[in-house]
Amino acid sequence: MNHPLKVGIIGDFDPKYPSHVATDEALGHAAGALSVDLECSWLDTQHLDKESGEAALRQYDALWCAPGSPYKSMTGALRAIRFAREAGWLFIGA
């Protein structure tokens, strides 16, 4: 049985930001074109600012840092980016 690819999106989803809606749509289109089962979750940056943030990030196969700053917690977003880079996690973003 194949498991879905799990992508964590670092950011605070706001449907008023066209880039946030486009991120979801882009991932959905890519998954469809590649016939990949995909689960995406937006990761609240305030949660990522806590000690438990790294454990939350490790649940995902890949991380995407969403456009749309300001984040609720810039520190949380930067901690997540640092984790991805230092741990060698699949990552797209700034």
Biopython code that builds the backbone (N, CA, C, O; Angstrom):
import numpy as np
from Bio.PDB.StructureBuilder import StructureBuilder

atoms = [
    (1, "MET", "N", (0.846, -1.183, 0.000)),
    (1, "MET", "CA", (0.000, 0.000, 0.000)),
    (1, "MET", "C", (0.889, 1.243, 0.000)),
    (1, "MET", "O", (1.831, 1.337, 0.787)),
    (2, "ASN", "N", (0.592, 2.181, -0.869)),
    (2, "ASN", "CA", (1.347, 3.425, -0.933)),
    (2, "ASN", "C", (0.798, 4.418, 0.085)),
    (2, "ASN", "O", (-0.412, 4.547, 0.269)),
    (3, "HIS", "N", (1.711, 5.107, 0.732)),
    (3, "HIS", "CA", (1.327, 6.144, 1.681)),
    (3, "HIS", "C", (1.347, 7.483, 0.955)),
    (3, "HIS", "O", (2.172, 7.698, 0.066)),
    (4, "PRO", "N", (0.454, 8.370, 1.324)),
    (4, "PRO", "CA", (0.468, 9.681, 0.668)),
    (4, "PRO", "C", (1.724, 10.465, 1.041)),
    (4, "PRO", "O", (2.281, 10.308, 2.128)),
    (5, "LEU", "N", (2.144, 11.296, 0.126)),
    (5, "LEU", "CA", (3.233, 12.232, 0.383)),
    (5, "LEU", "C", (2.671, 13.318, 1.283)),
    (5, "LEU", "O", (1.653, 13.932, 0.962)),
    (6, "LYS", "N", (3.332, 13.558, 2.409)),
    (6, "LYS", "CA", (2.855, 14.557, 3.366)),
    (6, "LYS", "C", (3.722, 15.810, 3.263)),
    (6, "LYS", "O", (4.931, 15.761, 3.488)),
    (7, "VAL", "N", (3.091, 16.925, 2.923)),
    (7, "VAL", "CA", (3.786, 18.206, 2.801)),
    (7, "VAL", "C", (3.253, 19.153, 3.863)),
    (7, "VAL", "O", (2.049, 19.395, 3.950)),
    (8, "GLY", "N", (4.163, 19.685, 4.666)),
    (8, "GLY", "CA", (3.822, 20.693, 5.654)),
    (8, "GLY", "C", (4.115, 22.062, 5.076)),
    (8, "GLY", "O", (5.225, 22.324, 4.611)),
    (9, "ILE", "N", (3.131, 22.925, 5.105)),
    (9, "ILE", "CA", (3.288, 24.279, 4.573)),
    (9, "ILE", "C", (3.488, 25.223, 5.754)),
    (9, "ILE", "O", (2.584, 25.435, 6.563)),
    (10, "ILE", "N", (4.684, 25.780, 5.834)),
    (10, "ILE", "CA", (5.044, 26.685, 6.921)),
    (10, "ILE", "C", (4.378, 28.030, 6.653)),
    (10, "ILE", "O", (4.759, 28.744, 5.726)),
    (11, "GLY", "N", (3.406, 28.365, 7.450)),
    (11, "GLY", "CA", (2.707, 29.623, 7.256)),
    (11, "GLY", "C", (1.355, 29.600, 7.933)),
    (11, "GLY", "O", (0.879, 28.555, 8.379)),
    (12, "ASP", "N", (0.759, 30.742, 8.001)),
    (12, "ASP", "CA", (-0.528, 30.918, 8.663)),
    (12, "ASP", "C", (-1.580, 31.173, 7.585)),
    (12, "ASP", "O", (-1.748, 32.297, 7.113)),
    (13, "PHE", "N", (-2.281, 30.106, 7.207)),
    (13, "PHE", "CA", (-3.202, 30.178, 6.084)),
    (13, "PHE", "C", (-4.232, 31.284, 6.265)),
    (13, "PHE", "O", (-4.858, 31.419, 7.316)),
    (14, "ASP", "N", (-4.385, 32.068, 5.209)),
    (14, "ASP", "CA", (-5.400, 33.111, 5.162)),
    (14, "ASP", "C", (-5.994, 33.084, 3.754)),
    (14, "ASP", "O", (-5.302, 33.407, 2.788)),
    (15, "PRO", "N", (-7.260, 32.705, 3.628)),
    (15, "PRO", "CA", (-7.855, 32.597, 2.296)),
    (15, "PRO", "C", (-7.928, 33.923, 1.548)),
    (15, "PRO", "O", (-8.203, 33.933, 0.348)),
    (16, "LYS", "N", (-7.687, 35.044, 2.230)),
    (16, "LYS", "CA", (-7.671, 36.343, 1.554)),
    (16, "LYS", "C", (-6.377, 36.565, 0.772)),
    (16, "LYS", "O", (-6.320, 37.445, -0.087)),
    (17, "TYR", "N", (-5.326, 35.768, 1.063)),
    (17, "TYR", "CA", (-4.064, 35.890, 0.327)),
    (17, "TYR", "C", (-4.121, 35.000, -0.896)),
    (17, "TYR", "O", (-4.151, 33.776, -0.765)),
    (18, "PRO", "N", (-4.136, 35.589, -2.087)),
    (18, "PRO", "CA", (-4.169, 34.768, -3.297)),
    (18, "PRO", "C", (-3.009, 33.764, -3.360)),
    (18, "PRO", "O", (-3.166, 32.669, -3.899)),
    (19, "SER", "N", (-1.859, 34.135, -2.816)),
    (19, "SER", "CA", (-0.717, 33.220, -2.867)),
    (19, "SER", "C", (-0.951, 31.979, -2.010)),
    (19, "SER", "O", (-0.426, 30.912, -2.326)),
    (20, "HIS", "N", (-1.723, 32.094, -0.939)),
    (20, "HIS", "CA", (-2.017, 30.930, -0.101)),
    (20, "HIS", "C", (-2.954, 29.973, -0.838)),
    (20, "HIS", "O", (-2.744, 28.760, -0.833)),
    (21, "VAL", "N", (-3.974, 30.520, -1.460)),
    (21, "VAL", "CA", (-4.898, 29.695, -2.240)),
    (21, "VAL", "C", (-4.144, 29.048, -3.401)),
    (21, "VAL", "O", (-4.343, 27.870, -3.696)),
    (22, "ALA", "N", (-3.283, 29.817, -4.054)),
    (22, "ALA", "CA", (-2.515, 29.298, -5.192)),
    (22, "ALA", "C", (-1.548, 28.191, -4.766)),
    (22, "ALA", "O", (-1.299, 27.260, -5.531)),
    (23, "THR", "N", (-1.005, 28.288, -3.554)),
    (23, "THR", "CA", (-0.106, 27.240, -3.058)),
    (23, "THR", "C", (-0.856, 25.920, -2.966)),
    (23, "THR", "O", (-0.363, 24.893, -3.432)),
    (24, "ASP", "N", (-2.034, 25.936, -2.374)),
    (24, "ASP", "CA", (-2.841, 24.716, -2.283)),
    (24, "ASP", "C", (-3.174, 24.175, -3.670)),
    (24, "ASP", "O", (-3.067, 22.974, -3.922)),
    (25, "GLU", "N", (-3.575, 25.067, -4.559)),
    (25, "GLU", "CA", (-3.941, 24.639, -5.911)),
    (25, "GLU", "C", (-2.746, 24.076, -6.666)),
    (25, "GLU", "O", (-2.873, 23.072, -7.366)),
    (26, "ALA", "N", (-1.591, 24.712, -6.531)),
    (26, "ALA", "CA", (-0.396, 24.233, -7.223)),
    (26, "ALA", "C", (-0.001, 22.840, -6.758)),
    (26, "ALA", "O", (0.329, 21.975, -7.570)),
    (27, "LEU", "N", (-0.037, 22.631, -5.456)),
    (27, "LEU", "CA", (0.299, 21.306, -4.940)),
    (27, "LEU", "C", (-0.707, 20.262, -5.406)),
    (27, "LEU", "O", (-0.329, 19.140, -5.744)),
    (28, "GLY", "N", (-1.969, 20.621, -5.425)),
    (28, "GLY", "CA", (-3.000, 19.702, -5.910)),
    (28, "GLY", "C", (-2.826, 19.365, -7.374)),
    (28, "GLY", "O", (-2.959, 18.205, -7.761)),
    (29, "HIS", "N", (-2.530, 20.364, -8.197)),
    (29, "HIS", "CA", (-2.312, 20.126, -9.627)),
    (29, "HIS", "C", (-1.087, 19.248, -9.863)),
    (29, "HIS", "O", (-1.121, 18.331, -10.684)),
    (30, "ALA", "N", (-0.014, 19.532, -9.146)),
    (30, "ALA", "CA", (1.211, 18.738, -9.305)),
    (30, "ALA", "C", (0.972, 17.287, -8.907)),
    (30, "ALA", "O", (1.407, 16.364, -9.597)),
    (31, "ALA", "N", (0.283, 17.095, -7.797)),
    (31, "ALA", "CA", (0.001, 15.731, -7.337)),
    (31, "ALA", "C", (-0.848, 14.993, -8.366)),
    (31, "ALA", "O", (-0.600, 13.821, -8.648)),
    (32, "GLY", "N", (-1.838, 15.664, -8.923)),
    (32, "GLY", "CA", (-2.679, 15.049, -9.939)),
    (32, "GLY", "C", (-1.898, 14.686, -11.188)),
    (32, "GLY", "O", (-2.063, 13.594, -11.733)),
    (33, "ALA", "N", (-1.051, 15.595, -11.643)),
    (33, "ALA", "CA", (-0.256, 15.345, -12.848)),
    (33, "ALA", "C", (0.716, 14.188, -12.662)),
    (33, "ALA", "O", (1.032, 13.470, -13.610)),
    (34, "LEU", "N", (1.189, 14.012, -11.419)),
    (34, "LEU", "CA", (2.155, 12.944, -11.133)),
    (34, "LEU", "C", (1.490, 11.680, -10.576)),
    (34, "LEU", "O", (2.169, 10.700, -10.268)),
    (35, "SER", "N", (0.188, 11.710, -10.453)),
    (35, "SER", "CA", (-0.566, 10.585, -9.870)),
    (35, "SER", "C", (-0.029, 10.210, -8.493)),
    (35, "SER", "O", (0.203, 9.038, -8.195)),
    (36, "VAL", "N", (0.164, 11.229, -7.664)),
    (36, "VAL", "CA", (0.680, 11.047, -6.313)),
    (36, "VAL", "C", (-0.428, 11.382, -5.316)),
    (36, "VAL", "O", (-1.095, 12.409, -5.435)),
    (37, "ASP", "N", (-0.612, 10.511, -4.341)),
    (37, "ASP", "CA", (-1.518, 10.842, -3.250)),
    (37, "ASP", "C", (-0.817, 11.864, -2.359)),
    (37, "ASP", "O", (0.336, 11.665, -1.976)),
    (38, "LEU", "N", (-1.493, 12.933, -2.036)),
    (38, "LEU", "CA", (-0.870, 14.042, -1.321)),
    (38, "LEU", "C", (-1.736, 14.479, -0.160)),
    (38, "LEU", "O", (-2.955, 14.593, -0.281)),
    (39, "GLU", "N", (-1.089, 14.721, 0.967)),
    (39, "GLU", "CA", (-1.731, 15.348, 2.121)),
    (39, "GLU", "C", (-0.947, 16.612, 2.438)),
    (39, "GLU", "O", (0.262, 16.559, 2.668)),
    (40, "CYS", "N", (-1.624, 17.732, 2.449)),
    (40, "CYS", "CA", (-0.989, 19.011, 2.778)),
    (40, "CYS", "C", (-1.605, 19.560, 4.053)),
    (40, "CYS", "O", (-2.810, 19.449, 4.281)),
    (41, "SER", "N", (-0.763, 20.146, 4.868)),
    (41, "SER", "CA", (-1.228, 20.778, 6.097)),
    (41, "SER", "C", (-0.502, 22.104, 6.270)),
    (41, "SER", "O", (0.714, 22.191, 6.101)),
    (42, "TRP", "N", (-1.266, 23.129, 6.610)),
    (42, "TRP", "CA", (-0.675, 24.417, 6.946)),
    (42, "TRP", "C", (-0.233, 24.369, 8.401)),
    (42, "TRP", "O", (-0.982, 23.926, 9.272)),
    (43, "LEU", "N", (0.981, 24.826, 8.657)),
    (43, "LEU", "CA", (1.580, 24.745, 9.993)),
    (43, "LEU", "C", (1.646, 26.139, 10.615)),
    (43, "LEU", "O", (2.371, 27.013, 10.139)),
    (44, "ASP", "N", (0.896, 26.323, 11.658)),
    (44, "ASP", "CA", (0.826, 27.600, 12.370)),
    (44, "ASP", "C", (2.212, 27.975, 12.894)),
    (44, "ASP", "O", (2.835, 27.215, 13.634)),
    (45, "THR", "N", (2.675, 29.140, 12.503)),
    (45, "THR", "CA", (4.032, 29.548, 12.890)),
    (45, "THR", "C", (4.176, 29.781, 14.385)),
    (45, "THR", "O", (5.276, 29.653, 14.924)),
    (46, "GLN", "N", (3.083, 30.121, 15.069)),
    (46, "GLN", "CA", (3.174, 30.285, 16.523)),
    (46, "GLN", "C", (3.462, 28.943, 17.189)),
    (46, "GLN", "O", (4.187, 28.890, 18.183)),
    (47, "HIS", "N", (2.908, 27.868, 16.656)),
    (47, "HIS", "CA", (3.193, 26.535, 17.194)),
    (47, "HIS", "C", (4.647, 26.140, 16.899)),
    (47, "HIS", "O", (5.297, 25.490, 17.718)),
    (48, "LEU", "N", (5.144, 26.534, 15.739)),
    (48, "LEU", "CA", (6.515, 26.175, 15.353)),
    (48, "LEU", "C", (7.550, 26.911, 16.189)),
    (48, "LEU", "O", (8.724, 26.539, 16.196)),
    (49, "ASP", "N", (7.125, 27.950, 16.892)),
    (49, "ASP", "CA", (8.019, 28.727, 17.751)),
    (49, "ASP", "C", (8.250, 28.027, 19.092)),
    (49, "ASP", "O", (9.085, 28.465, 19.884)),
    (50, "LYS", "N", (7.516, 26.946, 19.349)),
    (50, "LYS", "CA", (7.628, 26.216, 20.614)),
    (50, "LYS", "C", (8.576, 25.037, 20.456)),
    (50, "LYS", "O", (8.920, 24.649, 19.340)),
    (51, "GLU", "N", (8.989, 24.479, 21.569)),
    (51, "GLU", "CA", (9.892, 23.324, 21.559)),
    (51, "GLU", "C", (9.316, 22.153, 20.771)),
    (51, "GLU", "O", (10.059, 21.409, 20.132)),
    (52, "SER", "N", (8.006, 21.989, 20.814)),
    (52, "SER", "CA", (7.352, 20.884, 20.110)),
    (52, "SER", "C", (7.290, 21.107, 18.601)),
    (52, "SER", "O", (6.874, 20.215, 17.861)),
    (53, "GLY", "N", (7.695, 22.277, 18.143)),
    (53, "GLY", "CA", (7.629, 22.594, 16.717)),
    (53, "GLY", "C", (8.431, 21.653, 15.851)),
    (53, "GLY", "O", (7.964, 21.251, 14.785)),
    (54, "GLU", "N", (9.637, 21.287, 16.283)),
    (54, "GLU", "CA", (10.468, 20.394, 15.475)),
    (54, "GLU", "C", (9.818, 19.017, 15.336)),
    (54, "GLU", "O", (9.869, 18.413, 14.265)),
    (55, "ALA", "N", (9.218, 18.529, 16.392)),
    (55, "ALA", "CA", (8.534, 17.232, 16.323)),
    (55, "ALA", "C", (7.390, 17.296, 15.305)),
    (55, "ALA", "O", (7.149, 16.336, 14.572)),
    (56, "ALA", "N", (6.699, 18.417, 15.267)),
    (56, "ALA", "CA", (5.609, 18.582, 14.300)),
    (56, "ALA", "C", (6.152, 18.557, 12.875)),
    (56, "ALA", "O", (5.541, 17.962, 11.987)),
    (57, "LEU", "N", (7.294, 19.197, 12.655)),
    (57, "LEU", "CA", (7.887, 19.242, 11.317)),
    (57, "LEU", "C", (8.330, 17.856, 10.849)),
    (57, "LEU", "O", (8.234, 17.541, 9.663)),
    (58, "ARG", "N", (8.805, 17.045, 11.758)),
    (58, "ARG", "CA", (9.304, 15.703, 11.413)),
    (58, "ARG", "C", (8.202, 14.763, 10.919)),
    (58, "ARG", "O", (8.500, 13.692, 10.390)),
    (59, "GLN", "N", (6.959, 15.143, 11.080)),
    (59, "GLN", "CA", (5.845, 14.319, 10.608)),
    (59, "GLN", "C", (5.655, 14.394, 9.096)),
    (59, "GLN", "O", (4.898, 13.611, 8.520)),
    (60, "TYR", "N", (6.339, 15.329, 8.460)),
    (60, "TYR", "CA", (6.134, 15.589, 7.036)),
    (60, "TYR", "C", (7.323, 15.115, 6.213)),
    (60, "TYR", "O", (8.468, 15.133, 6.665)),
    (61, "ASP", "N", (7.014, 14.685, 4.981)),
    (61, "ASP", "CA", (8.059, 14.240, 4.059)),
    (61, "ASP", "C", (8.795, 15.427, 3.450)),
    (61, "ASP", "O", (9.971, 15.323, 3.103)),
    (62, "ALA", "N", (8.102, 16.553, 3.323)),
    (62, "ALA", "CA", (8.676, 17.748, 2.719)),
    (62, "ALA", "C", (8.023, 18.970, 3.348)),
    (62, "ALA", "O", (6.912, 18.904, 3.873)),
    (63, "LEU", "N", (8.737, 20.084, 3.282)),
    (63, "LEU", "CA", (8.241, 21.343, 3.836)),
    (63, "LEU", "C", (8.275, 22.424, 2.762)),
    (63, "LEU", "O", (9.185, 22.471, 1.934)),
    (64, "TRP", "N", (7.279, 23.278, 2.792)),
    (64, "TRP", "CA", (7.159, 24.392, 1.851)),
    (64, "TRP", "C", (6.955, 25.639, 2.701)),
    (64, "TRP", "O", (6.021, 25.694, 3.501)),
    (65, "CYS", "N", (7.804, 26.626, 2.542)),
    (65, "CYS", "CA", (7.616, 27.879, 3.265)),
    (65, "CYS", "C", (6.742, 28.787, 2.401)),
    (65, "CYS", "O", (7.154, 29.244, 1.335)),
    (66, "ALA", "N", (5.545, 29.032, 2.882)),
    (66, "ALA", "CA", (4.573, 29.796, 2.112)),
    (66, "ALA", "C", (4.939, 31.268, 2.030)),
    (66, "ALA", "O", (5.476, 31.839, 2.979)),
    (67, "PRO", "N", (4.647, 31.873, 0.897)),
    (67, "PRO", "CA", (4.768, 33.322, 0.820)),
    (67, "PRO", "C", (3.637, 33.943, 1.637)),
    (67, "PRO", "O", (2.668, 33.262, 1.973)),
    (68, "GLY", "N", (3.751, 35.184, 1.946)),
    (68, "GLY", "CA", (2.654, 35.851, 2.638)),
    (68, "GLY", "C", (3.015, 36.384, 3.994)),
    (68, "GLY", "O", (2.159, 36.461, 4.875)),
    (69, "SER", "N", (4.252, 36.753, 4.186)),
    (69, "SER", "CA", (4.646, 37.396, 5.424)),
    (69, "SER", "C", (3.836, 38.685, 5.532)),
    (69, "SER", "O", (3.555, 39.271, 4.486)),
    (70, "PRO", "N", (3.448, 39.165, 6.674)),
    (70, "PRO", "CA", (4.026, 38.786, 7.954)),
    (70, "PRO", "C", (3.374, 37.516, 8.511)),
    (70, "PRO", "O", (2.167, 37.306, 8.385)),
    (71, "TYR", "N", (4.189, 36.700, 9.114)),
    (71, "TYR", "CA", (3.710, 35.499, 9.783)),
    (71, "TYR", "C", (3.279, 35.894, 11.196)),
    (71, "TYR", "O", (3.713, 36.916, 11.728)),
    (72, "LYS", "N", (2.430, 35.077, 11.786)),
    (72, "LYS", "CA", (2.061, 35.340, 13.176)),
    (72, "LYS", "C", (3.292, 35.270, 14.064)),
    (72, "LYS", "O", (3.405, 36.005, 15.045)),
    (73, "SER", "N", (4.224, 34.372, 13.709)),
    (73, "SER", "CA", (5.494, 34.285, 14.425)),
    (73, "SER", "C", (6.627, 34.138, 13.417)),
    (73, "SER", "O", (6.859, 33.054, 12.881)),
    (74, "MET", "N", (7.327, 35.236, 13.168)),
    (74, "MET", "CA", (8.476, 35.168, 12.268)),
    (74, "MET", "C", (9.529, 34.223, 12.841)),
    (74, "MET", "O", (10.199, 33.511, 12.092)),
    (75, "THR", "N", (9.676, 34.214, 14.173)),
    (75, "THR", "CA", (10.631, 33.316, 14.817)),
    (75, "THR", "C", (10.264, 31.863, 14.531)),
    (75, "THR", "O", (11.144, 31.050, 14.246)),
    (76, "GLY", "N", (8.980, 31.528, 14.602)),
    (76, "GLY", "CA", (8.539, 30.168, 14.303)),
    (76, "GLY", "C", (8.828, 29.781, 12.868)),
    (76, "GLY", "O", (9.274, 28.665, 12.606)),
    (77, "ALA", "N", (8.580, 30.689, 11.931)),
    (77, "ALA", "CA", (8.856, 30.422, 10.518)),
    (77, "ALA", "C", (10.356, 30.204, 10.310)),
    (77, "ALA", "O", (10.762, 29.276, 9.611)),
    (78, "LEU", "N", (11.169, 31.058, 10.914)),
    (78, "LEU", "CA", (12.620, 30.935, 10.755)),
    (78, "LEU", "C", (13.159, 29.666, 11.414)),
    (78, "LEU", "O", (14.090, 29.049, 10.896)),
    (79, "ARG", "N", (12.589, 29.274, 12.540)),
    (79, "ARG", "CA", (12.999, 28.018, 13.189)),
    (79, "ARG", "C", (12.692, 26.832, 12.286)),
    (79, "ARG", "O", (13.486, 25.895, 12.192)),
    (80, "ALA", "N", (11.541, 26.872, 11.622)),
    (80, "ALA", "CA", (11.164, 25.788, 10.715)),
    (80, "ALA", "C", (12.102, 25.729, 9.514)),
    (80, "ALA", "O", (12.522, 24.647, 9.103)),
    (81, "ILE", "N", (12.426, 26.877, 8.958)),
    (81, "ILE", "CA", (13.354, 26.928, 7.822)),
    (81, "ILE", "C", (14.724, 26.412, 8.247)),
    (81, "ILE", "O", (15.355, 25.642, 7.522)),
    (82, "ARG", "N", (15.174, 26.827, 9.398)),
    (82, "ARG", "CA", (16.469, 26.376, 9.902)),
    (82, "ARG", "C", (16.483, 24.858, 10.090)),
    (82, "ARG", "O", (17.449, 24.188, 9.724)),
    (83, "PHE", "N", (15.397, 24.323, 10.667)),
    (83, "PHE", "CA", (15.295, 22.874, 10.830)),
    (83, "PHE", "C", (15.445, 22.182, 9.475)),
    (83, "PHE", "O", (16.230, 21.244, 9.336)),
    (84, "ALA", "N", (14.690, 22.648, 8.478)),
    (84, "ALA", "CA", (14.720, 22.010, 7.163)),
    (84, "ALA", "C", (16.116, 22.030, 6.569)),
    (84, "ALA", "O", (16.578, 21.022, 6.034)),
    (85, "ARG", "N", (16.776, 23.143, 6.657)),
    (85, "ARG", "CA", (18.117, 23.256, 6.069)),
    (85, "ARG", "C", (19.150, 22.428, 6.827)),
    (85, "ARG", "O", (19.974, 21.747, 6.217)),
    (86, "GLU", "N", (19.105, 22.487, 8.138)),
    (86, "GLU", "CA", (20.121, 21.778, 8.925)),
    (86, "GLU", "C", (19.877, 20.280, 8.963)),
    (86, "GLU", "O", (20.828, 19.505, 9.071)),
    (87, "ALA", "N", (18.615, 19.854, 8.875)),
    (87, "ALA", "CA", (18.297, 18.423, 8.915)),
    (87, "ALA", "C", (18.309, 17.794, 7.524)),
    (87, "ALA", "O", (18.174, 16.577, 7.392)),
    (88, "GLY", "N", (18.470, 18.621, 6.484)),
    (88, "GLY", "CA", (18.480, 18.094, 5.127)),
    (88, "GLY", "C", (17.098, 17.644, 4.664)),
    (88, "GLY", "O", (16.987, 16.747, 3.828)),
    (89, "TRP", "N", (16.034, 18.265, 5.206)),
    (89, "TRP", "CA", (14.670, 17.917, 4.842)),
    (89, "TRP", "C", (14.363, 18.465, 3.461)),
    (89, "TRP", "O", (14.886, 19.518, 3.095)),
    (90, "LEU", "N", (13.535, 17.789, 2.687)),
    (90, "LEU", "CA", (13.089, 18.336, 1.415)),
    (90, "LEU", "C", (12.372, 19.650, 1.698)),
    (90, "LEU", "O", (11.483, 19.703, 2.548)),
    (91, "PHE", "N", (12.752, 20.711, 0.991)),
    (91, "PHE", "CA", (12.282, 22.045, 1.342)),
    (91, "PHE", "C", (12.246, 22.934, 0.122)),
    (91, "PHE", "O", (13.130, 22.891, -0.734)),
    (92, "ILE", "N", (11.203, 23.742, 0.061)),
    (92, "ILE", "CA", (11.130, 24.790, -0.958)),
    (92, "ILE", "C", (10.707, 26.072, -0.253)),
    (92, "ILE", "O", (9.802, 26.064, 0.582)),
    (93, "GLY", "N", (11.361, 27.156, -0.592)),
    (93, "GLY", "CA", (11.019, 28.444, 0.017)),
    (93, "GLY", "C", (12.248, 29.304, 0.126)),
    (93, "GLY", "O", (13.279, 29.048, -0.495)),
    (94, "ALA", "N", (12.109, 30.335, 0.935)),
    (94, "ALA", "CA", (13.182, 31.322, 1.093)),
    (94, "ALA", "C", (14.400, 30.743, 1.771)),
    (94, "ALA", "O", (15.387, 31.449, 1.976)),
]
sb = StructureBuilder()
sb.init_structure("model")
sb.init_model(0)
sb.init_chain("A")
sb.init_seg("    ")
for serial, (resi, resn, name, xyz) in enumerate(atoms, 1):
    if name == "N":
        sb.init_residue(resn, " ", resi, " ")
    sb.init_atom(name, np.array(xyz, "f"), 0.0, 1.0, " ", f" {name:<3s}", serial, name[0])
structure = sb.get_structure()
